[in-house]
């Protein structure tokens, strides 16, 4: 590329410029001065405009450090400019004293090259540049569970919708910046007539905190942001649980009846297929208690459908052919990876066996290929279909205390656990089967059962007493 100094522009013929250099003629009309300005735009020609005041530029450090005063005369201070790690960088000495400026700027130059020799980032990256690198790191971090990796990346894509992050230098991110981000999140939710949960805000802060910590380890910034959630979130928001609940036995039976009714009224094969698959999906989930991502990733080779009579032929003599006997006779064994990326063998009740049998019949009816390495649940619209079903059944939300809590696919696992506890299944067996912990069972599920037992007791013990009193 040829550099053309502004002093030499007079030597260029105004309209005699070779055609191969001229890209186009740009005519600009100014509404303020009511005049036209004509600009020639060239190929491979860069107009070189001096950045320094005349007779102020001199060089030190083997001509690698340029010291000068700015041409725009905004300040009388001396500046330093150098080229390092593929970029040009500039700094002010903050003094008009030439001798002091030389000392300050040479020290600045030395610090830059010390950072380079120690592998420390010289040029400050933007929040977005670091975020993209962090997401790539998370994507390839095999020490994290797949669901953890995908949730972090998904959360970060949401965080990057905040435009002030785009050009902000990573070393300028502080508590005030993050607080502004939280306010923006709240404003966006209000525009959609939604209320942000404390769990959502807490999740965003945890993700940003781990990101900032990673940036410090990579030497993209000096300081970590300690206790981010404590400083920016009230205690009630930090401890807020996800507002999701289970189905009672009555609600579960009602949901199934509404689902069967919708299947009968389905218009078209595609709608009928989606609703039938959703119906079997719900039964499978409540019968196994699997996490949503565990079930969605399951293939036919991960599942084994078992008939107890094939394991022990003597059981045939004691078999009574009715609904409950069939549930006891059949079960499934599901090999999945749990939350901590460890293999877990889950046993599903008879309902899961018949759900899979019905899915196989459904796929055969619709000529859908089934192979060991194909996924069991191929319907991508299960989430939308379930939301529509819950709304029709008026079970999407329920009031608990002063708050409305929602139901979604994760509610099936909650329902399974509560049904098992209600049936007297020991906590240790539930923990092993669902790859969870007894602490989680006691903290989030046993409390619900105790509340229900209290209601049953209070509403049943009064009959005889009322009779005696009357």
Secondary structure, DSSP 8 states (H G I E B T S, - for coil): -EEEEGGGGGGS-SS-S-TTTEEEEEEEEETTTTEEEEEEEESSEEEE---B-TT--EEETTTTEEEEEBTT-S---EEEEEEETTEEEEEE-S-S-HHHHHHHHHHHHHHHHHHHHTT---S--BHHHHHHHHHHHHHT-TTS-HHHHHHHHHHHHHHTTSGGGSS-BGGG--HHHHHHHHHHHHHHHHHTT----HHHHHHHHHHHHHHHHHHHHTTS-S---TTHHHHHS-HHHHT----B----HHHHHHHHHHHHHHHHT--SHHHHHHHHHHHHHHHHHHHH---HHHHHT-BGGGEEEEEHHHH-GGGGGG---SHHHHHHHEEEEEEEE-TTS-EEEEEE-HHHHHHHHHHHHHHHHTT----TTSBS---TTHHHHHHHHHHHTT-SEEEETTEEEE--TTHHHHHHHHHHHHTT--HHHHHHHHT--HHHIIIIIIHHHHHHHHHHHHHHTHHHHHHHH-
